Amino acid sequence: METPGSQTSLHRANLERVVRAVRMAGSLTQAEIARSTGLSAATVSNIVRELKDGGTVEVTPTSAGGRRARSVSLSGDAGIVIGVDFGHTHLRVAVGNLAHQVLAEEAEPLDVDASSAEGFDRAEALVKRLIEATGIGPDKVVGVGLGVPGPIDVESGTLGSTSILPGWTGINPSEELSGRLGVPVYVDNDANLGALGELVWGSGRGVKDLAYIKVASGVGAGLVIDGTIYRGPGGTAGEIGHITLDESGPVCRCGNRGCLETFTAARYVLPLLQPSHGPGLTMERVVQLAREGDPGCRRVIGDVGRHIGSGVANLCNLLNPSRVVLGGSLAEAGELVLGPIRDSVSRYAIPSAARQLSVLPGALGGRAEVLGALALVLSEMGDSTLLESTLPAATPAFT
């Protein structure tokens, strides 16, 4: 038994600090590990050697600042993680290892709103098929990250708004998928996972405070504060779509009038163009037409950008993020939407907050949420199990 404060317990804590740093970053040089953990270079060198001998990490030659270095990443044999993203019209699954490498990924159309049972049946089948395709045994699965297009009630684990997914009333997504796959399942809403995906792999790399804005059938924001997703005590933080822009505006599905969502979400925006462009329009098609110069589509995209910018300005005044990342198909409009967002921020945000803010398109496109689901598992999984499975029971007491 380890005694708190003993050399053995201190060494164990240092092992976990190194593993955690590498797990969150994907790969780090030994100098980067020392900076991020506060451990000395000699301690890091000894710990990396021990973890390598135990099969927990892999070390490969690299360069940093023009000098030779060694890159440390978790072993490809240490385990795999699964990401599952339920969109309103699709299911996407990805399999990755603990070194942040995506091993397999596939998406298929799915009407998620219709039936939760069908959604979970399809997800279970796709997960098992992709695991088999990697050639890695299912016993290596560490956990599953699950994204759903709606807020999750923190206390009950169920979807907090049945108006978003009426076919999922009373469903606990984590328990449902965990029961089918037999592994831990971590669940979050799609905006939070998009924020995590962009933070780890995309346009949010290198910052600790950002907001990821996703505009689809609804409007949501994933908020990252000091490098961590902020969910709020009830799990509903980031519902930027329900900021009131016009008290006499259209009635929103939440029951209020003039919410940001009623001026920006696809279900409200597309009907504006149907008289001139006919039925069957999608936001993807509107963006394409706008990029090709269609004046009506360009006007609508610009208006959407200005409305989103009003909501972003409120975020700036409240939270002062350093970066806003626009996700979803709307981001493909580029400056046609980003320019109006910045204009509104400049007009309505506190000048000092507006000056510090950069507004960028997401780098991951439709993959942001499923990669965020992988990142969710990597952030939630513990380090003790990894160490216990790869290190001998007794470890040298050096620090």
C-alpha positions as CSV (number, residue, x, y, z in Angstrom):
1,M,0.0,0.0,0.0
2,E,1.3,3.4,-0.9
3,T,1.6,5.9,1.9
4,P,0.6,9.5,1.0
5,G,3.7,11.7,0.8
6,S,6.0,8.7,0.4
7,Q,8.6,8.4,-2.4
8,T,6.4,5.7,-3.9
9,S,3.3,7.7,-4.0
10,L,5.2,10.8,-5.3
11,H,6.6,8.7,-8.1
12,R,3.2,7.3,-9.0
13,A,1.8,10.9,-9.1
14,N,4.6,12.0,-11.4
15,L,4.0,9.0,-13.7
16,E,0.3,10.0,-13.9
17,R,1.2,13.6,-14.6
18,V,3.4,12.6,-17.5
19,V,0.8,10.2,-18.9
20,R,-1.9,12.8,-18.6
21,A,0.1,15.5,-20.4
22,V,0.9,13.1,-23.3
23,R,-2.7,11.8,-23.4
24,M,-4.2,15.3,-23.7
25,A,-1.7,16.5,-26.3
26,G,-1.3,13.4,-28.4
27,S,2.5,13.7,-28.6
28,L,5.0,16.0,-26.8
29,T,8.8,16.3,-26.7
30,Q,10.4,15.6,-23.4
31,A,11.1,19.3,-23.0
32,E,7.4,20.1,-23.6
33,I,6.5,17.5,-21.0
34,A,8.8,19.1,-18.5
35,R,7.3,22.6,-19.2
36,S,3.7,21.4,-19.0
37,T,4.1,19.3,-15.8
38,G,6.7,21.4,-13.9
39,L,9.0,18.3,-13.5
40,S,12.7,18.5,-14.1
41,A,14.2,17.3,-17.3
42,A,16.0,14.5,-15.5
43,T,12.8,13.3,-13.9
44,V,10.9,13.4,-17.2
45,S,13.7,11.5,-18.9
46,N,13.6,8.7,-16.2
47,I,9.8,8.5,-16.3
48,V,9.7,8.4,-20.1
49,R,12.2,5.6,-20.0
50,E,10.2,3.6,-17.5
51,L,6.9,4.2,-19.4
52,K,8.6,3.1,-22.6
53,D,10.0,-0.1,-21.0
54,G,6.5,-0.8,-19.7
55,G,4.9,-0.4,-23.1
56,T,2.8,2.7,-22.1
57,V,4.5,5.2,-24.4
58,E,6.4,5.2,-27.7
59,V,9.4,7.4,-28.3
60,T,10.3,8.5,-31.8
61,P,13.1,10.9,-33.1
62,T,11.9,14.4,-34.1
63,S,13.1,18.0,-34.2
64,A,12.2,21.0,-32.2
65,G,13.5,24.5,-33.0
66,G,16.0,23.0,-35.4
67,R,17.4,20.6,-32.7
68,R,17.1,16.9,-32.4
69,A,14.4,15.8,-29.9
70,R,12.3,12.8,-28.9
71,S,8.6,12.8,-29.4
72,V,6.6,10.9,-26.8
73,S,3.1,9.5,-27.5
74,L,1.0,6.8,-25.9
75,S,1.5,3.4,-27.3
76,G,-0.6,2.3,-30.2
77,D,-1.2,-0.9,-28.2
78,A,-2.4,0.9,-25.1
79,G,-6.0,1.0,-26.2
80,I,-8.5,2.6,-28.6
81,V,-11.3,5.1,-28.2
82,I,-14.5,5.5,-30.1
83,G,-16.3,8.6,-31.2
84,V,-20.1,8.6,-32.1
85,D,-21.8,11.7,-33.4
86,F,-25.6,11.8,-33.9
87,G,-26.6,14.7,-36.1
88,H,-30.2,15.4,-37.1
89,T,-29.6,13.7,-40.5
90,H,-26.5,11.6,-40.0
91,L,-24.5,9.2,-37.9
92,R,-20.7,9.4,-37.9
93,V,-18.3,7.1,-36.1
94,A,-14.6,7.3,-35.7
95,V,-12.0,4.9,-34.1
96,G,-8.8,6.4,-32.8
97,N,-5.8,5.4,-30.7
98,L,-4.4,7.1,-27.6
99,A,-1.8,8.9,-29.7
100,H,-4.6,11.0,-31.3
101,Q,-4.5,9.0,-34.6
102,V,-7.8,8.3,-36.4
103,L,-7.7,4.7,-37.5
104,A,-11.1,4.4,-39.1
105,E,-14.1,6.7,-39.8
106,E,-17.4,6.4,-41.6
107,A,-20.6,8.4,-41.9
108,E,-24.1,7.4,-43.1
109,P,-27.4,9.2,-43.4
110,L,-29.8,8.7,-40.6
111,D,-33.0,10.5,-39.4
112,V,-32.0,10.7,-35.8
113,D,-35.2,12.5,-34.7
114,A,-37.5,9.6,-35.7
115,S,-36.4,6.8,-33.4
116,S,-33.7,6.5,-30.7
117,A,-33.9,2.6,-31.0
118,E,-33.0,2.7,-34.6
119,G,-30.2,5.3,-34.0
120,F,-28.6,3.1,-31.3
121,D,-29.0,-0.1,-33.5
122,R,-27.2,1.6,-36.3
123,A,-24.5,3.1,-34.0
124,E,-23.8,-0.3,-32.4
125,A,-23.5,-2.0,-35.8
126,L,-21.2,0.7,-37.2
127,V,-19.0,0.8,-34.1
128,K,-18.5,-3.0,-34.3
129,R,-17.8,-2.9,-38.0
130,L,-15.1,-0.2,-37.7
131,I,-13.4,-1.9,-34.8
132,E,-13.2,-5.1,-36.8
133,A,-11.8,-3.1,-39.8
134,T,-8.9,-1.8,-37.6
135,G,-7.9,-5.4,-36.7
136,I,-7.8,-4.4,-33.0
137,G,-9.7,-6.5,-30.5
138,P,-12.8,-5.0,-28.8
139,D,-11.1,-5.7,-25.5
140,K,-8.8,-2.8,-26.3
141,V,-11.7,-0.2,-26.3
142,V,-11.1,2.2,-23.4
143,G,-14.3,4.2,-23.8
144,V,-16.8,5.8,-26.2
145,G,-17.6,9.5,-26.6
146,L,-21.1,10.2,-27.7
147,G,-22.5,13.4,-29.2
148,V,-26.2,14.3,-29.5
149,P,-27.8,17.4,-30.9
150,G,-29.4,18.7,-27.7
151,P,-28.5,19.7,-24.1
152,I,-27.8,16.9,-21.6
153,D,-29.3,17.2,-18.1
154,V,-26.3,16.9,-15.8
155,E,-28.2,15.2,-12.9
156,S,-30.2,12.6,-14.8
157,G,-28.0,12.1,-17.9
158,T,-31.1,12.5,-20.1
159,L,-31.7,14.9,-22.9
160,G,-32.9,18.2,-21.4
161,S,-35.2,19.3,-24.3
162,T,-37.7,16.9,-25.9
163,S,-38.6,19.6,-28.4
164,I,-35.2,19.0,-30.1
165,L,-35.3,15.2,-30.3
166,P,-39.0,14.2,-29.6
167,G,-38.2,10.5,-30.4
168,W,-35.7,10.4,-27.5
169,T,-37.9,11.3,-24.6
170,G,-36.7,9.8,-21.4
171,I,-33.7,8.2,-23.0
172,N,-30.3,8.2,-21.2
173,P,-27.9,8.0,-24.2
174,S,-24.9,7.0,-22.1
175,E,-26.6,4.1,-20.4
176,E,-28.2,2.9,-23.6
177,L,-25.0,2.7,-25.6
178,S,-22.9,1.5,-22.7
179,G,-25.3,-1.4,-22.2
180,R,-24.9,-2.4,-25.8
181,L,-21.1,-2.1,-26.1
182,G,-20.1,-3.0,-22.5
183,V,-17.7,0.0,-22.1
184,P,-17.9,3.4,-20.4
185,V,-19.7,6.0,-22.6
186,Y,-19.2,9.7,-22.0
187,V,-21.9,11.9,-23.6
188,D,-22.2,15.6,-24.4
189,N,-24.0,17.9,-26.8
190,D,-22.7,18.4,-30.3
191,A,-21.6,22.0,-29.8
192,N,-19.4,21.1,-26.8
193,L,-17.9,18.3,-28.8
194,G,-17.3,20.6,-31.8
195,A,-15.4,22.9,-29.4
196,L,-13.3,20.0,-28.1
197,G,-12.6,18.8,-31.6
198,E,-11.4,22.3,-32.8
199,L,-9.5,22.8,-29.6
200,V,-7.5,19.6,-29.9
201,W,-7.2,19.2,-33.7
202,G,-8.4,22.4,-35.4
203,S,-8.8,26.1,-35.4
204,G,-8.7,26.3,-31.6
205,R,-5.2,24.9,-31.1
206,G,-3.0,27.0,-29.0
207,V,-5.7,28.9,-27.1
208,K,-7.4,28.3,-23.8
209,D,-10.5,30.4,-24.1
210,L,-12.8,30.0,-27.1
211,A,-16.4,29.7,-28.2
212,Y,-17.4,27.2,-31.0
213,I,-20.6,28.4,-32.7
214,K,-22.6,25.7,-34.6
215,V,-25.5,26.8,-36.8
216,A,-27.7,24.0,-38.1
217,S,-31.3,23.1,-37.3
218,G,-30.6,25.0,-34.1
219,V,-27.9,27.3,-32.8
220,G,-25.5,26.3,-30.0
221,A,-22.1,27.3,-28.6
222,G,-19.5,25.2,-27.0
223,L,-17.6,27.3,-24.4
224,V,-14.0,26.6,-23.5
225,I,-12.7,28.4,-20.4
226,D,-9.1,27.9,-19.3
227,G,-8.8,24.9,-21.6
228,T,-11.9,23.1,-20.2
229,I,-15.4,22.8,-21.6
230,Y,-17.8,24.9,-19.4
231,R,-21.2,23.2,-19.1
232,G,-22.8,25.0,-16.2
233,P,-24.4,23.3,-13.2
234,G,-27.4,22.1,-15.3
235,G,-25.5,21.3,-18.5
236,T,-27.2,24.1,-20.5
237,A,-24.3,26.6,-20.8
238,G,-23.8,27.8,-24.4
239,E,-27.4,28.0,-25.5
240,I,-26.6,31.1,-27.5
241,G,-29.5,30.4,-29.9
242,H,-31.9,31.7,-27.3
243,I,-30.5,35.1,-26.7
244,T,-33.4,37.5,-27.5
245,L,-32.8,39.8,-30.5
246,D,-36.4,41.0,-31.0
247,E,-39.1,40.7,-28.4
248,S,-41.7,41.0,-31.1
249,G,-40.0,38.6,-33.4
250,P,-41.0,35.0,-34.5
251,V,-42.0,32.5,-31.8
252,C,-39.1,30.2,-31.1
253,R,-39.5,26.5,-30.3
254,C,-38.4,27.4,-26.7
255,G,-41.6,29.5,-26.4
256,N,-39.9,32.9,-26.4
257,R,-40.0,35.4,-29.3
258,G,-37.2,36.7,-31.4
259,C,-34.4,34.3,-30.3
260,L,-31.2,34.4,-32.3
261,E,-32.1,30.9,-33.6
262,T,-35.2,32.3,-35.3
263,F,-33.0,34.6,-37.4
264,T,-30.2,32.1,-38.2
265,A,-31.2,28.4,-38.0
266,A,-31.9,26.6,-41.3
267,R,-35.5,26.0,-40.5
268,Y,-36.2,29.7,-40.4
269,V,-33.7,30.9,-43.0
270,L,-34.4,28.6,-45.9
271,P,-38.1,29.6,-46.3
272,L,-36.9,33.1,-47.1
273,L,-35.4,31.9,-50.3
274,Q,-38.0,29.4,-51.4
275,P,-40.1,31.9,-53.4
276,S,-37.2,32.8,-55.6
277,H,-35.2,29.5,-55.5
278,G,-37.9,26.8,-55.1
279,P,-38.3,24.1,-52.5
280,G,-35.6,21.6,-51.6
281,L,-32.9,24.1,-50.6
282,T,-30.4,23.1,-48.0
283,M,-27.9,25.4,-46.2
284,E,-25.1,23.6,-48.0
285,R,-26.7,24.6,-51.3
286,V,-27.4,28.2,-50.2
287,V,-23.7,28.5,-49.2
288,Q,-22.6,27.1,-52.6
289,L,-24.9,29.5,-54.5
290,A,-23.7,32.5,-52.4
291,R,-20.0,31.6,-53.2
292,E,-21.0,31.5,-56.9
293,G,-22.4,35.0,-56.6
294,D,-26.2,34.5,-56.2
295,P,-27.4,37.9,-54.8
296,G,-30.3,36.5,-52.7
297,C,-28.2,33.8,-51.1
298,R,-25.4,36.3,-50.4
299,R,-27.8,38.7,-48.7
300,V,-29.3,35.9,-46.6
301,I,-25.8,34.6,-45.5
302,G,-24.7,38.2,-44.7
303,D,-27.8,38.8,-42.6
304,V,-27.3,35.5,-40.7
305,G,-23.7,36.6,-40.1
306,R,-24.7,39.9,-38.6
307,H,-27.2,38.2,-36.3
308,I,-24.7,35.7,-35.2
309,G,-22.3,38.5,-34.6
310,S,-24.8,40.1,-32.2
311,G,-24.8,36.9,-30.1
312,V,-21.0,36.7,-30.3
313,A,-20.8,40.3,-29.1
314,N,-22.8,39.3,-26.0
315,L,-20.3,36.4,-25.4
316,C,-17.4,38.9,-25.7
317,N,-18.9,41.2,-23.1
318,L,-19.6,38.4,-20.7
319,L,-16.7,35.9,-21.2
320,N,-14.1,37.8,-23.2
321,P,-12.9,34.7,-25.3
322,S,-9.8,35.1,-27.4
323,R,-11.2,33.1,-30.3
324,V,-14.6,32.3,-31.9
325,V,-14.7,29.3,-34.3
326,L,-17.7,29.0,-36.6
327,G,-18.6,25.4,-37.4
328,G,-21.1,23.6,-39.5
329,S,-21.8,24.1,-43.2
330,L,-22.2,27.8,-42.7
331,A,-18.4,28.1,-42.2
332,E,-17.9,27.2,-45.8
333,A,-19.2,30.6,-46.8
334,G,-15.9,32.1,-45.6
335,E,-15.8,35.9,-45.5
336,L,-19.3,36.1,-46.7
337,V,-20.4,35.2,-43.2
338,L,-17.3,35.9,-41.2
339,G,-17.0,39.5,-42.3
340,P,-20.6,40.4,-41.1
341,I,-19.9,38.6,-37.8
342,R,-16.8,40.7,-37.2
343,D,-18.8,43.9,-38.2
344,S,-21.4,43.1,-35.5
345,V,-18.8,42.3,-32.9
346,S,-17.1,45.6,-33.6
347,R,-20.4,47.5,-33.3
348,Y,-21.8,45.8,-30.2
349,A,-19.0,44.4,-28.1
350,I,-16.8,46.3,-25.7
351,P,-13.9,47.7,-27.8
352,S,-11.2,46.0,-25.7
353,A,-12.9,42.6,-26.0
354,A,-13.5,43.0,-29.7
355,R,-9.9,43.9,-30.3
356,Q,-8.7,40.7,-28.6
357,L,-11.1,38.4,-30.5
358,S,-10.3,36.5,-33.6
359,V,-13.1,34.9,-35.6
360,L,-12.2,31.9,-37.7
361,P,-13.9,29.2,-39.7
362,G,-13.7,25.7,-38.2
363,A,-10.8,23.6,-39.7
364,L,-12.6,20.2,-39.3
365,G,-15.9,20.8,-41.1
366,G,-18.4,18.0,-40.4
367,R,-15.8,16.0,-38.5
368,A,-15.5,18.4,-35.6
369,E,-18.1,16.7,-33.4
370,V,-16.9,13.1,-33.9
371,L,-13.3,14.1,-33.3
372,G,-14.5,16.0,-30.3
373,A,-16.1,12.8,-29.1
374,L,-12.7,11.1,-29.3
375,A,-11.2,14.0,-27.4
376,L,-13.9,13.7,-24.7
377,V,-12.9,10.1,-24.0
378,L,-9.2,11.1,-23.9
379,S,-10.0,13.9,-21.4
380,E,-12.3,11.8,-19.2
381,M,-10.4,8.5,-19.0
382,G,-8.2,8.0,-16.0
383,D,-4.5,7.3,-16.0
384,S,-4.3,4.7,-13.3
385,T,-5.8,1.9,-15.4
386,L,-3.3,2.6,-18.2
387,L,-0.4,2.4,-15.7
388,E,-1.7,-0.7,-14.0
389,S,-2.1,-2.5,-17.2
390,T,1.5,-1.8,-18.4
391,L,3.7,-1.3,-15.4
392,P,4.8,-3.9,-12.8
393,A,3.1,-3.8,-9.4
394,A,6.2,-2.4,-7.7
395,T,8.0,0.6,-9.3
396,P,11.3,2.1,-8.4
397,A,11.0,5.0,-5.9
398,F,12.9,7.7,-7.8
399,T,11.5,11.1,-8.7
